[in-house]
Amino acid sequence: MALKVLSALDTARTQYYHFKATIVAGMGLFSDAYSLFCIPPITNMLGRIYYPHPHHSSQHHLPTNISLAMIAASLLGAAAGQLVFGCLGDRMGRRGVYGLSLLIMVAGSLACGFSACTTRGCVLGSLAVFRFALGVGIGGDYPLSATIMSEFANRNTRGAFIAGVFSMQGFGILASSMVTVVVCKIFAVGSRAGGGLSDQHTPAGADVAWRVILMLGAVPAALTYYWRMLMPETARYTALVENNVLQAARDMEKILDLPLSQIQEDKPLDEYPSSSTFALLSTRFLRRHGVELFSCAATWFLLDVAFYSSNLFQSQIYQQYLTLDDSTDVYEEAIKVAGLQALIAISATIPGYYFTVFFIDRVGRRKIQLMGFTLMGFLYLGLGIPYFFWRKPKHAGFIILYGLTFFFANFGPNTTTFIVPAELFPARLRSTCHGISGATGKIGAVVGAVGIQRAWGSSDSKLKPMRAALVVLGAVCFLGTVVTYAFTPETMRRSLEENEKERETESDVPAVAL
């Protein structure tokens, strides 16, 4: 027997608060993407500043281990944040820890800009530490944003609203590119006016410019904090976890057009069945949700192996399309990398998100995920197998296919892997299971990022290892297709309580925690 307030949420018409919640929750993902994906042009700037080539200013790079540390620090921090905040979201409430993740993001972004020491080892080492702290806040935002939006939305448009929250990542990526361009242009003008160029065409202000770019990531997170604190606890958490059905009804009456008489229970509350109390990783949990948790974690892992390796190493991918020589200064190079990154975001990344918003509640999560993984696999093979053909003439077809991998990642598993874990699991374990799935994905991102970086650094020509890496990414995507087909259920147009399978008659099985 469903509680009235939950049934009302499942059938409520789309209202102003749904859109407001999408923006408020989505700004965290905006900040996440900004902070994670401003790194490609900054990596080049750090190479110019701290590891200049003794003879050619255009031939510079961070040592492989340093570059890996910069990337892995934020990703491992995000994995830790997803696990910790996912668990806290179920223990302390979604709203109770929602603002804390934002505050950590703000502090982490500002701290990255203050990685100030007298030696490059100290600067880059402290930056890696602060990037880890920033990653904790970024990771914490994932399970909380997804869970809150899933528990507020109605069953018919739930997928579109969760996808709308996640789509703010695309605008964060675009914003990081635009901010990089603007900041570099401002510093470039100031450098020319002051004549502050070093012998390696690296302006003295470049060491400030990359710090400003990172610190500006704190702005959207800080602006969002106030509005997040005004959001009430979700009705599902209040009713199903805290067992306070009356408070859940009062909260929903305040923010949605739902009169209290329509959603207040008219029978004694003890006549309603309470939620089961089996523990995470108990025998009952594994029987009901073990396969689903494996599916969510495995598909997110496989997706992030491909998606993050492609995103975080865009600067290397773009090298053949950049005209760089010893006259190119650090700002011009960063602007060119950021410009190509913005072009991909506008033409492929953001449209992919909004194709998902439009189709997710019409086609379904499972079909979109199957399509996305499969087409990504073919696209990576199309990039990798004829890689020498694409490289030699600097063919426009390469950048088109490369952009399409982002389109079908976002109109595919990059979005659906964020949505499905927020719809499958019991209310008291929903945030935790989303955090476990997301943290597994971030481990996949580290695996993919390290693998691609090693491929780039393992050969002077860098052609054969990169070709192999692209083919491997194609195989990873096809494996994602197989896992999705075999294990991922469809959750479209079903209430969260139906997806939880809370009404299955398994009460005779003891809840023995493993």
N, C-alpha and C positions, 0 to 999 in steps of 0.2 A: 504494500500500500504506500503510494508516494505521498510525501508531505505536500501540502498545498503551496507553500512558498516555492518549492522546487519545481512543481508542475507549472506554476505561474511563470517562473523564470524561463522554462523551456518553451513556453508558448507566447511570451510577451512580444509585442510588436517592437520593431527596432526604434529606439528613442535616442534623444540627444545624449544621454549619459553613456550609451554604448560607444558613440564616436569620441566622447571626451575621454573615456577610459582607454580607448585605442591610442589616442595621442599621448596621454600621460604614461601609459605602460610602454608605448613605442619609443618614447624619447630616451629611455634607458638603452634600448637596442641601437638607437641612433648614436649615442655616445660610445657604446661598445664598438660599433663598426668604425667610427672615426678613429678611436684610439688604436685599434688593431691594424687598420689598413692605411694609416698615414706613414707606416714604416717603410714601404718600398722607396719613395724618394728620400726619406731621411737616412736610410741605409747608405745611399750614394753620397749624401752630404757628409756623413760620419767618415766614410772612406776617404773623401777629399781632405777633410780636416785633420784626421788622426793618422792616416796611412797614405800620405801622398807618394806618388811615384817619383823617384829621384830625377827623372828626365822628361817624362811625358805626363802632363796634368790630367789628360783624358784616360790614362791607364792607371786606375786606382781601384782599390777594393778593400773591404774589411776582410781580415783573415777568416777563413771558414769557421773556425771555432767561435770567434767573436760574433759573427753573423748568426750562427746557430743559437748562441746564448741569448741574444737579443730577442729572437723569435720564440724560442722554447720557454723563456722566462714567463712571458705573458700568457702563453697557452697552458703551461703547467699551473700557473696561478688561476686561470679560468677553470681548469679541471677541479682544483681544490675548492674554489668558490662555489661551483655547482654542487659538489657533494655536501659542503658544509651548510650553505644556505638552503639547499633542497631539504635537508633534514630539519633545519631550524624552521622552515616554512610550515612543516607539518607539526612540529612540536610547539611553536610559539605563535603560530598564526601567520597568514600571508602578509597582512598589513604590518604586523609587529616587527618584521625584519626587512620590509620592503625599502624603507628609507635608508637603512644602514648600508645596503649595497651601493646606493647612490653616493653616500658620504665617503665610502672607501674609494669609489671611482674618482670623486673630486680630489680627495687627498692624494691618490696615486698619480693623477694627471699633473697636479701641481708639483709633486715631488720629483717627477721625471725631469721637469725643467730646472730643478735645483741640483742636478747631478754635477756639482761643481767641486773640482779638486785641482791639484796642480799637475797631475800626470794623466796621460790618456788611459792607463790601466785603471786608475781610481774612478775616472769619469765614467767609463764604459761599464765597470763593475757595479758602481752604484746605480747606474741606469738600469742594469739587468735586475737588481734587487727591487727597485721601484716599479719596474714593469711587472714583476711578479705580484707585487701588492695591488697594482692596478688591475691585473688579471683576476685577482680574487673578487674584486667588486664587479667586474664584467661578468664573470661566471655566475655570481650570485643572482644577477638580474635575469638570467635565462629561465630557471624553473619558476621564479616568482611571477614574472610577467606572463608567461604562458598559462600558468595555473589560474591566476586571477582573471585573465580574459576568458578562459574556458568556463569558469564558474559563474561569470556574469552573463554570458551570451545565451541566446536561445538556441534550440537544437537545429533550427533551419539555417541560421546564418553564423553559427559558431565558428566554422572553418574560415569563413571570409574575415571575421574580426580578428581571429588569432593570426591569420596570414597578414592582415593589415598591420598588426603590431610588429610582426617580423619584417615587413616590407620597409620599415623605417631604417633598417640596416643599409638598404640601397642608398637612401639619402645621406646616411652617415658617411658611406664611402665617397659619394659625390662631394659632400662638404669637406672631407679631408683633402681631396684634390684641389678644390677651389681655394681653401684656406692656404694650402701650400703655395699655390700660384700667387695669391695676393701678397702673402708675407714675403715671399722671395722677391717679388717685383718691388715692394717697398724697400727692402734691404738693398736690392740691387741699385735702385736710384740713390739711396743714401751712400752706398759705397762709391759710386761714380762721382758723386758730389764731393766726398771726402778724400777720394784717392786712396782708399784703404785696401789695396790689393797686395797679396803676398807674391812671392816669386812663382808660386804654382797656380796662379789665377784663382786663389781661394781668398775671398774677402775676409777681413778680420771679423766682420759682424756675422759671418756664417755660423759661428759657434753659439751665437745668441738666437739666430733665426730658427734652428731646429728645436730649440728649447721652447720658443714662443709657440710654434706649431703644436707641440705636444701639450703645452699648458692650456691652450685654448679648448682642448677636449673637455676641460672641467666646466666650461660655461653652460652647455645644454643640460648636463647632469645637475648642476647647482640650481638652475632655473626651474627644473622639474620637481625638486624636493618638496616645495611647499604644497603643490597640488597632490603629490602622492600621499602626503600626510592627511589630506582631507578625505581620501577614499576610505569608506568603511570596510570592515572585514567582509569577506564574501559570505553570502548566505549559506552556502554549502559547508564551509568550514564551521561557521557558528552553529548550524543545525546538526550536522552529522558528526563533527569531531568534538565540539564543546557541548553538544546536546542542549543548546539553548534555542529552541525553535521560535519562541516568542521574540527574542532579540533579533533573530534573523529576519522575521517578518517586519519588525519595526525599521530595521536598517533599509530593507528594500522599499518600504513605503516612502522613505525620505528621498530616495534617488531615482526611483522609477515610477511611472504612472500606474501604480498598483495599489488600490485602496486596501487598507488593513483588513476590512471585512472580507475581502476576496482571498487573502493569503493567510489569515489567522486560523489556526486549527479549531474545529468545533467539537472535538472529542478530547478526553483527557490524554495528555501526552504519553502516559505510560501504556496506552493501548496501541501505540505505534511501535513496530519492530525497530530495535536499535541496530546500529551498524555492527557488523561482525568485528571481532577484536583480534583476529589472527595477526601475528607479527610479520614484519618484513623478513623474507627468506625462511619463513616457517614452512612446514610441510603443506599446509593449506594454501599459503600464498603461492608456492611453487606449482602446485597442482592447478590453481586457477590462473595465475598470471606469469608463471616462469617463462613460458614460450614467448609471451608478449614482451616481457622485459628483455629477453634475448634478442628478439626481433628489433625492438627500438634501439637497443645499444649497438647491435651489429650493423644495422643500416646507417646509423649516425657515424659510427667509426669509419665505415667504407666511404661514405660521402665526404667526410672531412679529410681523409687521405688525399682525395682528388681536389676538393674545393680549395682547401687552404694552401696546398702546394702551388696551385695555379695563381691564387690571389697574392700570396706573400712574396712571390718571386716574379712579379710582373716586370720589375725593372730589368731583370735579365732577359725575359722574353722579349721586351721592347728594344733591346740594344740594337738589333739589326735595323730597326726603323728610326733610330735616332742618329742624327748627323752630329757626331762629336769629334772634336779635334783639340789640339792644345790651346786654341783660343777660346774654347768654351769654358766659362767660369761655373762655379758650383751652383749658382742660382739658376742659370740658364738650363743646366742639366736637370735639376730638380723640377723646373717648370715643364720641361719636355716630358719627363716621366709622369708627372701628375696630370698633364694634359691628356696623354694617352689613356691613363687610368680613368679620367673623367669621361672620355669618349666611350670607353667600354661600359661604364656605369650608366650613361644616358641611353645608349643604343641597345644594350643587352641586359645588364643586371637589373635595373629598375623595371623595364617592361616585363621581365620574367616574373618578378614578384607580383605584378598586378594581373598578369594572366592567371596566376594561381588564385588571387583574390576573387576574380570573376568566375573561375571554373571549379573551385574546390568543393562547393556545395551543390554543384550540378553533375560533375563527373565522378568525384570521390577521391579520397586521399590515396587509396591503394593504386588506382589506375594512373594517377598523375605521377606517383613515385615510380611505378614500373616504366612508364614512358620516359621520364627524365633520366633514370639510370641507363636505360637502353640507348637512348640517343646520345648521351654523354659518352658512352662506351664507343659508339661508332665514330663520334667526332674526334676523340683522342686517338683512335686508330688512324683516322684520316689525317691527323696532324703528324703522327709518329712514323707510320710506315713510309710515306714519301717525304720524310723530313728534309733530306738533302735537296729535293726539288724545291721545297718551300724556302729554304735558307738561301740558296745561291742567287736567285733573281729578286730576293726580298718581295716575294709575291704577295699581292693584296689578299689572295685567298687564305693565306695562313692566318692573318689577323681576323678575317671574317669567321673562319671556323673556330678560332680561339674565343672570339666573343660569343659564339653560339654555345660553347660549353658553359658559360655563365648564365646564358638565357635559360637553358634546359636544366641547369642546377637549381635555379630559383623557381622556374616553372617545373618543379620536380622535387627531388629529395631534400634539397637544402631547406625548403619551407615545410614539406610534409613531415620530415623527421623532428621538427620543432613542434608541430601540431599534434601528432598522434599520441606521444607520451602524456600530453595534457588531457587526453580524453579516455584513456583505457583503464586507469588504476583507481582503487578506492580513494575516497576523499582524504582519509587520514594518512595515505601513503603516496598521494599523487605528486606532490612536490618533490619528495625524495626520489621516486622512480624517474621523474623527469631529470633530476640532477644526476642520477647514475647514468642515464642514457646520454646526457650531454657531456658528462665528464669522459665517458668512453669515446665520444666523438672527438674531444680535444686531444686525447691520447693519439687518436688516428691522425689529427692535424699535425702533431709533433712528428709522427712516423713519416707522413707525407712530406712535410717541410724539410726534415733532415735528409730524406732520401733524394729529393730534388736538388738540394744544396750540394750534397755529396756528388751527384751526377755532374753538376756544373763544375765542381772543383777537381774532378778526377781525371780530366784530360785537357791537354792544351787546346785541342780543337773544339772540345765541348760539344761535338756533333753526335758522335756515336752514343755516349751516355745519355744525352738528352733525348735522342730518338728512342732509346730503350725505356727511359722513364715515362715518356708519353704512351708507349704501348702498354707498359705495366699499369698506368692509370686507367687505360681502356679496359683492361682485364679486371681491375678492381671494381669498375662501374658495372660490368656484366655480372660479377659476383653479387653486387648489390641487387641487381634484377632478380637473381635466383633466390636470395634470402627474402626479398619482398614477396615474391610469388609464393614461396613455401610457407612463410610464417606471419606475414603482416595482415591483420584483419581490417575490414572496412568499418569506420566509425561514423560515417556520414548520416545525418538526420536521426541519430539515436540519442537519447538522453544520456548524460554521464552515468546515471545510476544503472541504466541498461548495460552500458559498456563495462561497468564495474563488475557485473555478474554477482552483485551482493545477494541476490535472492536465490542463488543456487542452494539446494538442500544438501550441504556438506557439513552440517554442524556436528555430526558424529565423529568427524575426523579431528583428532586432537591437534591443537596449535602448538606443536613442539618446535621451538626456535633452533635453527642449526647453528 
